[in-house]
Amino acid sequence: MNPDLHTTNTWLAILAVAGALQSLLLLATAIGLFRMYRRTASALEALEQRHLAPISARASLIMDDLQDVTARARRLDDAVRGKLQGLDLAAKVARDVVVDRLWPVLGIARAVGAGVRAFTDKTPTHVTVPDRTIRAIR
C-alpha cells in the first residue's frame, strides 16, 4: 500500500490558505473597527466641545443664579417671619393693655346698668297666687 499524500497535501494547503485568509479578514475587520471607533470618539468630542460644553456652562450659571435667588428668598422669608412675630407680640401686648384698662370700665358699666334696671323694673318682687290656685287649695 503506497500512500498517496497528494490529496492530503492539497486539502492541507486549502485549509492553510483558508486559515490565513480568515486571519487577514479578522485583522482587516479589527483595523476597520478601530478606525471607526476613533472617528466616533473624535466626533463625540467635537460635539461635546461645540454643543454640550456651552449648554453645560449655561446650566451651571443658571444653577448658581438659582441658588443665589433661593438663598435670598430664604433670608427674606426669615426676615418677614421675624417681623410678623414682632407684630404678633406687639398686638398681644396692646390687647392686654386695652383689656386691663377696659375691664374695670366694663364692670362699672354693667353694675350701673344692673342698678338702673333694678330701680326701673316694674315687675313685682313678690309672687302673687292666682285665684284659681287659691280655690283649688281650699
C-alpha positions in Angstrom: 0.0 0.0 0.0 1.5 3.0 -1.2 0.0 6.0 0.5 -0.9 8.9 -1.8 -0.3 12.1 0.0 -1.1 14.3 -2.8 -4.8 14.6 -1.9 -4.0 15.1 1.7 -1.5 17.8 0.9 -4.0 19.5 -1.3 -6.6 19.6 1.5 -3.9 20.8 4.0 -2.9 23.6 1.6 -6.6 24.6 1.2 -7.0 24.7 4.9 -3.9 26.7 5.4 -4.9 29.3 2.8 -8.4 29.5 4.3 -7.0 30.0 7.8 -4.6 32.7 6.5 -7.5 34.3 4.6 -9.6 34.3 7.8 -6.8 35.7 9.8 -6.3 38.5 7.3 -10.1 39.3 7.2 -10.2 39.3 11.0 -7.2 41.7 11.1 -8.8 43.9 8.5 -12.1 44.0 10.4 -10.3 44.8 13.7 -8.4 47.7 11.9 -11.7 49.0 10.4 -13.5 48.8 13.7 -10.6 50.6 15.4 -10.7 53.4 12.8 -14.5 53.7 13.2 -14.0 53.9 17.0 -11.5 56.7 16.6 -13.8 58.7 14.2 -16.8 58.2 16.5 -14.8 59.3 19.6 -13.5 62.4 17.8 -17.0 63.2 16.5 -18.4 62.9 20.0 -15.6 65.0 21.4 -16.3 67.7 18.8 -20.0 67.5 19.6 -19.3 67.9 23.3 -17.0 70.9 22.7 -19.4 72.6 20.2 -22.7 71.9 21.8 -22.6 70.3 25.2 -19.9 72.4 26.9 -21.7 75.7 26.3 -25.0 74.2 27.4 -23.3 72.8 30.5 -21.7 76.2 31.2 -25.1 78.0 30.9 -26.8 75.4 33.0 -24.1 75.8 35.7 -24.6 79.6 35.6 -28.3 79.2 35.9 -28.0 76.8 38.8 -25.7 79.3 40.6 -28.2 82.1 40.0 -31.0 79.8 41.2 -29.0 79.1 44.4 -28.5 82.8 44.9 -32.2 83.5 44.4 -33.1 80.7 46.8 -30.8 82.0 49.4 -32.2 85.5 49.1 -35.8 84.1 49.3 -34.9 82.2 52.5 -33.3 85.3 54.0 -36.4 87.4 53.0 -38.7 84.7 54.4 -36.8 84.7 57.7 -36.9 88.5 57.9 -40.7 88.6 57.2 -41.3 85.8 59.8 -39.3 87.8 62.3 -41.2 91.0 61.6 -44.6 89.1 61.8 -43.6 87.6 65.1 -42.7 91.0 66.4 -46.0 92.4 65.2 -47.9 89.5 66.8 -46.1 90.1 70.1 -46.9 93.8 69.9 -50.6 93.1 69.1 -50.8 90.8 72.1 -49.2 93.4 74.4 -51.6 96.1 73.1 -54.6 93.8 73.5 -53.5 93.0 77.1 -53.1 96.7 77.9 -56.5 97.6 76.4 -58.2 94.7 78.2 -56.6 95.6 81.5 -57.8 99.1 81.3 -61.2 98.3 79.8 -62.3 95.6 82.3 -62.9 98.0 85.2 -64.9 100.3 82.9 -66.9 97.4 81.6 -67.5 96.2 85.2 -68.7 99.6 86.3 -71.0 99.9 83.2 -72.5 96.5 83.9 -73.1 97.5 87.6 -74.7 100.8 86.7 -76.9 99.0 84.1 -77.9 96.4 86.7 -78.7 99.2 89.2 -80.8 101.2 86.7 -82.7 98.0 85.7 -83.3 97.2 89.3 -84.8 100.6 90.1 -86.8 101.0 86.8 -88.1 97.4 86.6 -91.9 97.4 87.1 -92.3 93.7 87.8 -93.3 93.0 91.4 -90.7 91.3 93.5 -93.3 89.2 95.4 -95.2 86.3 93.9 -98.9 86.6 93.6 -101.0 83.5 93.6 -103.9 83.5 91.0 -107.4 83.0 92.3 -107.8 79.5 90.7 -104.9 78.2 92.7 -106.4 79.6 96.0 -109.7 78.0 95.2 -108.1 74.6 94.5 -106.2 74.7 97.8 -109.4 75.5 99.9 
